[in-house]
Amino acid sequence: MSEKEKMNVNTAPAVDTSTGTAEDVEAIMKKYDRESNTRIWEGVPKKVVRYLLAAFAGGIAVSMTVVWFVLGRHSRKTETEKKSEKPVSVAKAVRGNDLRAVRDNVLAWARKAFPDAEVRNLDDVAALADDRAFAGELQKLQKALYSGRGEDYNPAAFMEAFAAADKRRAKRKKGDERLLPGLYE
């Protein structure tokens, strides 16, 4: 052999076909997101996943709309019930000597007079009214209601204390036009 032929001898290592070529590895790696190590769907599975996610989002939207509609109807009912509510007549209940009606009407009056407060019982009304005479009359009303002995309860004194507390609340409401009290009051 000549010297030229000796120089052109292929000395590269034999190709190992078990690991695959760089193109094969690149084709496989295209199916995966390298940063998050997740599979990138293609073809039919891609469409199935897309439609499932769209159906899930649509289901959530429909269920939220139904919940909003149901809760919205409920709150609208309560607003119309409030508008059609009979006016509070504490005086009529006192004249009728119906102690439960007096209690219910006083609670209704307090809920209207103090809409931001949660009024559950007559003690809450006494605390909100901030009137000692009215609080005392409310205590007598409770005693007459729940103990069966109503010797201390006087309807005329109750109406007088109620009227004073209502007048005091109305004056306080008119004077509370400022949101914040004065700095040095």
C-alpha positions in Angstrom: 0.0 0.0 0.0 1.0 3.4 -0.6 1.6 6.0 1.9 -1.5 7.9 0.9 -3.7 5.0 1.4 -2.3 4.5 4.9 -3.2 8.1 5.8 -6.9 7.8 4.8 -7.6 5.0 7.1 -10.8 5.6 9.2 -9.7 5.7 12.8 -13.1 6.8 14.3 -14.7 4.5 16.8 -17.5 2.3 15.6 -21.0 3.8 16.0 -23.0 2.3 18.9 -26.6 1.9 17.6 -28.0 1.0 21.0 -27.9 4.6 22.3 -29.3 6.2 19.2 -28.1 9.2 17.3 -28.4 12.9 18.3 -31.4 13.3 16.0 -33.2 10.5 17.8 -32.5 12.0 21.2 -33.6 15.5 20.0 -36.9 14.1 18.7 -37.7 12.5 22.0 -36.7 15.6 24.0 -39.1 17.7 21.9 -42.0 15.9 23.6 -40.9 17.2 27.0 -40.6 20.6 28.5 -37.0 20.7 29.7 -37.5 23.3 32.5 -40.5 21.8 34.2 -39.9 18.1 33.2 -43.5 17.7 31.9 -44.7 16.1 28.7 -45.9 18.3 25.9 -49.0 16.8 24.4 -49.4 16.5 20.7 -52.2 15.2 18.4 -55.3 13.6 19.8 -54.2 13.5 23.4 -53.5 17.3 23.2 -57.1 17.9 22.0 -58.6 15.6 24.7 -56.7 17.4 27.4 -57.7 20.8 26.0 -61.4 19.9 25.8 -61.4 18.4 29.3 -59.9 21.6 30.7 -62.4 23.7 28.8 -65.3 21.6 30.1 -64.0 21.9 33.6 -63.7 25.7 33.3 -67.1 25.9 31.8 -68.5 23.8 34.7 -67.0 26.1 37.2 -68.4 29.2 35.5 -71.9 27.7 35.3 -71.8 26.6 39.0 -70.6 30.0 40.1 -73.4 31.6 38.1 -76.0 29.4 39.7 -74.7 30.1 43.2 -74.7 33.8 42.5 -78.3 33.6 41.1 -79.6 31.6 44.1 -77.9 33.9 46.6 -78.9 37.0 44.7 -82.6 35.9 44.8 -82.3 35.2 48.5 -81.0 38.7 49.2 -83.6 40.3 47.0 -86.3 38.5 48.9 -85.1 39.8 52.2 -85.0 43.3 50.8 -88.6 43.1 49.6 -89.6 41.6 52.9 -88.0 44.5 54.7 -89.9 46.9 52.5 -93.2 45.2 53.1 -92.6 44.8 56.8 -95.3 46.3 59.0 -94.2 49.5 60.8 -93.0 49.0 64.3 -95.7 49.7 66.8 -94.4 49.4 70.3 -97.1 51.7 71.6 -99.9 49.4 70.2 -98.3 46.3 71.8 -98.0 48.1 75.1 -101.6 49.2 75.0 -102.6 45.7 74.2 -100.6 44.5 77.2 -99.0 41.7 75.1 -95.5 41.4 76.5 -94.2 39.2 73.8 -95.4 41.6 71.1 -93.7 44.4 73.1 -90.5 42.5 73.1 -90.7 41.7 69.4 -91.5 45.3 68.4 -88.7 46.7 70.6 -86.3 44.3 68.9 -87.6 45.3 65.5 -87.3 49.0 66.4 -83.7 48.5 67.6 -82.8 46.7 64.3 -84.1 49.6 62.3 -82.6 52.2 64.6 -79.2 50.6 64.8 -78.8 48.8 61.4 -75.0 48.3 61.8 -75.4 46.5 65.2 -76.4 42.9 65.7 -79.5 42.9 67.9 -80.5 39.5 69.4 -82.1 40.3 72.7 -83.3 43.1 75.0 -79.9 43.3 76.7 -78.4 44.3 73.3 -81.1 46.9 72.9 -80.3 48.3 76.4 -76.6 48.6 75.6 -77.3 50.3 72.2 -79.8 52.7 73.6 -77.4 53.9 76.3 -80.2 55.1 78.5 -80.4 53.9 82.1 -84.1 54.5 82.5 -84.9 52.6 79.4 -82.4 49.8 80.3 -84.2 49.5 83.7 -87.6 49.3 82.0 -86.3 46.6 79.6 -85.1 44.6 82.7 -88.6 44.9 84.2 -90.1 43.7 80.9 -87.8 40.7 80.8 -88.6 39.9 84.4 -92.3 40.0 83.6 -91.9 37.9 80.5 -89.7 35.1 81.9 -90.4 34.9 85.6 -94.2 35.1 85.4 -94.3 37.9 88.0 -94.8 41.2 86.4 -95.4 43.4 89.5 -92.5 45.8 88.6 -93.5 46.2 84.9 -95.5 49.4 84.4 -96.7 50.0 80.8 -96.9 53.8 81.2 -93.4 54.0 82.6 -92.1 51.8 79.8 -93.6 53.9 77.1 -92.2 57.1 78.7 -88.7 55.6 78.8 -89.0 54.2 75.3 -90.1 57.6 73.9 -87.2 59.3 75.7 -84.7 56.7 74.3 -86.1 57.1 70.8 -85.9 60.9 71.0 -82.4 60.7 72.3 -81.4 58.3 69.4 -82.9 60.7 66.8 -80.9 63.7 68.2 -77.7 61.6 68.3 -78.3 60.5 64.7 -78.8 64.1 63.5 -75.6 65.3 65.2 -73.5 62.4 63.9 -73.1 63.9 60.4 -69.3 64.0 60.7 -67.5 60.7 60.1 -64.7 61.4 62.6 -64.9 63.2 65.9 -63.0 66.4 66.4 -59.4 66.1 67.4 -59.8 67.8 70.8 -63.3 66.9 71.8 
